[in-house]
Amino acid sequence: MRRSFLAVLAVVLPFAVLAQETKDVVDVAVASPDHKTLVAAVKAADYVIALKNPGPLTVFAPTDEAFAKLPKGTVENLLKPERRGDLEKLLQYHVTPSTYLIKDLHHGFKLGQANGKSVKIEKTPDGKVKINGANIIATIRVSNGVVHVIDQVLLPPAP
């Protein structure tokens, strides 16, 4: 199994804020070899413009490996044109309309997401930060906010 660029960063620079401030959320995702599924989803949901706005935004960006953990056929089904609304809601559940760096994320803190639902922050005894159980494995500062790379897809609660 290959070690991805982000996995190496997670080991070498835990929670480091990388110098990416001239690129926005979409630019960083497109340039990442670990976010091809996320980029495809953003395009299929016609959500590119929303993520290129000036922000501020906090985006919790699942890796390709995170998407691969979903039940077989889930991603392919969500990428169908007739599922665009569902896909957009899923993506909105990964976006907070404000900027939160790691230092701002405290145990028990709830963040309101762009889809109107909230997510819960956990801080483990060793200082690692989780969002709804997903580990934040890297943080990238971008021109319109911050991207936290996560190891699971966040699934919104049922309505």
FENNORVEN-V511802 format. One record per pair of residues at least 24 apart in sequence whose ideal C-beta (glycine too) atoms are under 7 Angstrom apart, sorted by sequence separation. I is the first residue (numbers start at 1). J is the second residue. If there is no record, write none. Layout:
i,j
I,J
I,J
//
This chain:
i,j
38,62
93,117
105,129
26,51
25,51
26,52
35,61
89,115
37,64
102,129
5,33
6,34
24,52
35,63
36,64
4,33
5,34
34,63
35,64
4,34
34,64
37,67
25,57
29,61
61,94
25,59
60,94
102,136
44,79
59,94
119,154
59,95
41,78
102,139
37,75
41,79
46,84
57,95
58,96
101,139
40,79
45,84
117,156
44,84
57,97
58,98
117,157
47,88
58,99
115,156
45,87
56,98
57,99
58,100
44,87
45,88
56,99
47,91
55,99
101,146
41,87
45,91
99,145
100,146
99,146
42,91
41,91
6,63
94,154
93,154
93,156
90,156
89,156
60,131
69,152
70,153
17,101
66,150
66,151
59,145
61,147
63,149
65,151
66,152
67,153
15,102
57,144
58,145
61,148
66,153
56,144
57,145
58,146
59,147
60,148
61,149
62,150
63,151
55,144
56,145
61,150
54,144
55,145
58,148
60,150
62,152
53,144
62,153
60,154
28,140
28,142
25,142
24,142
23,142
24,143
25,144
28,147
20,140
21,141
23,143
24,144
25,145
20,141
21,142
22,143
17,139
18,140
20,142
21,143
25,147
16,139
18,141
15,139
17,141
10,137
10,138
9,138
6,137
6,138
6,149
//
